[in-house]
């Protein structure tokens, strides 16, 4: 893939198509079996058990104490030493749309292919965006954006590589943005949050690992100055009372996360076996297998469109990609019945 410059400001016509649009898929395949199995998102299909919430969480404005409790739980989960470097937001998507407004217009390099909202958000704010496929090309821009592990490929870059990149960017007042939306299930040493490089902002998503995407909760871990600017841009009461309570409980539950990590790793291996039996194997990048998260697998097939259509006619929705029509991303089924339906669909003629 060649580096590609995309500098035109974003427009509504450039809206990114995401997974999870199950209502639209249902309209296109009205005769498909119900209920639909949505494997298009990479969200944990077995969510964290939401605790009972007090009436106050719904009826009063969130307090400073509520927010501090959430930030303390997030600091514990992500290994962050100082609360002033963490910002809570109503989802990482909200942060993606704010961060480009806090930088002067300049050059932005996005390691691609990846989550398309990054390029769109920077471009929409007037920055000159270049999609690159080489790590060294990131250092040439004012802002470098890396998703680690990557979505949709799953590629996981070494922490030392990102530390070196952060140091280069810091030397000329640049910024490194690392999206760790799928990092909860990776080895702890893969994350930057416990030892942040200079000039770096790390994004962490709550909804994917904890299976609670509807809560809309995400975090930025960064310098004190950038954290303060993000706080000001978000304004008061940015995170709802229910989200604060649920996030505090979930992020502090070490046992649940360990059990989820073990179960999801096994489920990822089970998905590998199913896909392999159907003639599909996860993509690889040189000697690196692209499966940095157990929550999804990316496969390549010249018949991907027909394959996705066949699955949809069985009531199973997988993620396709406009920039690579040969790719399909599979999330995990959530119960034995869904596993069996997937196995039957994959083996059908």
N, C-alpha and C positions, 0 to 999 in steps of 0.2 A: 504494500500500500504506500502510495506517495503522500508526502505531507500536503495538506490542502488548506488554503486560506479561505476563511468564510467571514467576511468583515461587514456584510450588509446588516444594518439593524434588523432585529427580529420583527416579524409581523404575525398576525393571527393565523395567516395561511401556513406558517412554519411550525405550528403546534405539533409537539411530539406525540406519537401514538404510543401509549403504554399498554402493559398487560392489565388484566383485571377488568376489562370492559365487557363483562359477561352479559350485560343487557343487550349490547349491540350484537354479540355473537349469537345470542338466543334468537334475535330477530332474523338473522341470516340463515339459521338452521332451526326452523320452527318444529321440525319433526324429530329432532334429536332426543334421545332418552333424557329423562329428568330424574333427579336433579343434575345439573351440570357439575362436572369436576373441573375446577379452575386450577390448572397447573402453570398458568402464565405469569405469575407474579414473583415467585421466589420468596414468599412469606411462609413462615412456619405454620403448617396446617393444624398443629396442636397447640393452641394458645395458652398463655399463662392464665391460671384461674383467677379471674378478677375478684378481689376481696369485696365484702360488703362495704359500701360507702356511706358515710354519715350524711344526714340531711344537709348539714352545713356545707359540704363539698359542692352541693348543687345550688344552695340558696344565697350564699354570701360571696363577696369578692374574695379571691385568693389573698392570703396574708403573706407577709414577708417570711414568717416562720414556716409556712407551707413550702414556699420556694426554697428556703435554705435546707429544709429536710430533703427535698428532691435533689438539690445540688450535692448534699453530703452523700446521698445514696449513689449518685452518678460518679462522684469522686472515688468512692469505694470500688465501684464496679470497674472503672477505667484506670485506676491507679494514679489519679491526679492528686497532687499534694496540696494545692491551694485552690479554694473555692472561687476566688476572684478570677480564675482563668477559665471557668466553665460558664457557658451561657445556655439556658434552656429556651426552646422555641416550640411553636406549634407545628412540629415536623421539620425535618431537614430541608424540605422543599422551600419553606419560608426563608431559611437561611441562604439557600442558593440564590434566591431572588434579591436578597438584601446586600450580600457581600460585594457584588460588582459595583454597587452604588457608593461604596466606601473607599473605592480606589479611583485615582485619576485615570482618564482614558489612556489606554496603552495596549501593548501586545499581550496576548494570552495564548499559551500553548496547552492543548488538552491531549493527553495520551489516549489515543483512540485505536480501535473502536471501544466505546464505553457508553455510560448513561448519558443520553443525548441532552438532557436538561442543562448540564453544565455549560456546554457551548452556547445553547440558546439563551441562557440567562446573561452570560457575559456579553454576547453579541447584542442583545436587546438593550443593553446599557451603553452601547456605542463603542465597545472595545473591539479591537481587531483580533479575531480568533483564528488560530491555526490548529488544525487537527494533525497530530504527528504520531508516528509509530516507532520513534526512537527515543530512548531515555535522554541521550545527550542533547537532542533538539529542545527539550524542555528548558534547559538552562539558558537558552538564547532569548527567552521572553521575559517580560516584566512580571507576569504571573504564570505559574505552572499548576496544572490541575491533573491529579492522579486519583483514580478510584482503586482502592487496594483492600481486599481482593477485588479484582475488576468485575464489573457487571456489563456484559454478560459472559465474558470468557472465563472468569474465575482465576485469572493469572494473579499470583501473589508476588510482589516485588520485595526484595530483602530490605530490612529496616536500614541497613548501612547505606544502601543506595539512596534512600530518601533523605537520610541525614546529610549526605554529601551534597545533594541537590539543594537542600535548605540552606546550607552554608554558602553556596555560590550565590543564591538569590539574596540572602541577607547582606552580602557584600555590596549590593547596588540597590538596596531598598526595595527589593522585590518581595513576592509572596508565593509560598507553596501551599496549595489547598489539597489536602488528602481526604478523600471521602472513604471512610471506613464503615460504610453502612452494613456490610456483611462480615465485619471483623470479630463479632462476639464469639463465633464458633471456631475461630482460628487459634493457633497457639498464642499465648499471651505475648510472647516475645515478637510477634509479628506486628503488633500495634505500636504507634508512636506516642500514645497518650501518656504513658508513664515517664517518658524522656523526650520531651518535645524539642525538635530541632529549632534553630532560630528562624524567624520569619515564616512560621508555619501555622496553619489553621487546620485542625482535624475535625471532621464531621462524624458524628455517631448517630445512628438511627435506632430508635426504640422498637418500632412496630414490627420489623422484619423478624428478628430473633424471637421476640416474645409473642409473635402472632397476633398483635393488637394494632394493626395499621390504622384502624379507625380512631384510635386515641389521639393521633396526631401529636407526636412528641419526638423531639430530636435535640441534639446538643452540638455546640461548637466548643472546642478546647483550643485556646490560643493565648497570645500575649495579653497582659493586663490592659494595655491600651486598646487593642482590637476588641477585646471582650467588652470594655466599657462602651465603645462605639456601637457595638451590636446591641447591647442593652438599650441604649438610647434610641436606636433605630426601631427596635421592636416595640418600645413603649411599655406602659404599665399593664399588668395582668395578661401578659402575652400567652401564658399557658393556663388552661382552665383548671378549676378546682378538682374535678374528677381526674383529669390527666395527672395533676400533681400527686394525688393520693395513689393512683394506680402505679405510676412510675416509681414512686418512693418504695412501695411494697415490693414490686417486681425486681428492681435493681438491687435491693438488699437481700434477695433470696438466693444465696449462693447454691444451696442444695438443688433448687429447681433448675438452675442453669447448668449445673454439672450433669444432672440426669438428662436434660434436654440435649446437651452436647453429645452424650453417649448414644442416645436413641436416634438422633438425627444423623449421626455418622453411620450407624448401621443402616438407616433408611436410604442414605445416599449410596451405599454399597449395593443395596437391594435394587435401587433404580438403575445403577450401572449394569447389573446382571440382566435386568429386563430389557434394557436398551440394546445391550450386546447381543442377546438372543434374537432380537428383531433386526439385527444387522447394523445397528448404530452404536458407535463408541464415542466417548467424550473427546473433544478436540485436544490436541497437544500443541505446544509451542516449543519447537526445538526439543530439548530433553525435559522440558517442564510440562507436566500434566496440568491442564487448566481446570482444576476442581478445588479452588481455594475455599469454597463454601459447600457444605453438604446440602444446602437448601435448594440448589439447582444444578443442572447439568446442561451443557451446550453441545449439540451434535450438528454434524454437517452432512447434508444429503442433496444430491442433485435433484431428487424428487421431493424436496421439502414441502413444496406447495401442495402436492397431492397427498403427502403423508399427513400434513396438518388438516387437510380437508377430510381425510378418512377418519382421523381422530375426532374431528368436530361432529361428524355424522354419528359417532358413538357417544356424543355428549361430553367430550373431553377437549378443553381449550388449552393450547400451548402457545408460546410466544414466538412470533415471527419477527423478522427484521427487514425493514425496507432497504437498508444499505447493504445487506447480504442475504439475498433470497434463499440461499442454500442452508441457512442456519435455522435451527429450532432450539428453544430453551424449554426444558422440562423442570417444573417444580415437583414437590413431593406430594403424593396422595396422603390423605389424613386418617384413613381407617382401612381395615382389611377389605371391606366391600369396594372401596375405591381402588385399592391395589389390584383386586381381581378384575374390575372393569378395565383398568389400564392394560393388564396382561392380555385380556381377551381382545381388546381393540388392536394391540400391537401384533397379535398373531393372526388377526383376521385378514382375509384376502381382499 
